[in-house]
Amino acid sequence: MNRLLSCEFNIDNACVELKYADGSMVSIDCTAVENEVADNMYQRSELDWLIYNDPAAYADLILNGDTETYLKTVTEYKPLD
């Protein structure tokens, strides 16, 4: 696979964008991903944290990982009192 040059969150279009050495680009629509895999606000919060703090890990999770298992593993449910 081509070498990854950059991976960053573009707040203007709510996409994580990956740019490769050969000039190709992959854009992940974060809103569409959240609508598809996140069942509640806690799971959305976990995905948002990844988007803003580690977009490369987010892209790897979406493109290569098991998103549903990841969310079940890391999400803490804190009921509002």
Secondary structure, DSSP 8 states (H G I E B T S, - for coil): ---EEEEEEETTTTEEEEEETTS-EEEEEHHHHHHHH--SHHHHHHHHHHHHH-HHHHHHHHHHS-HHHHHHHH-------
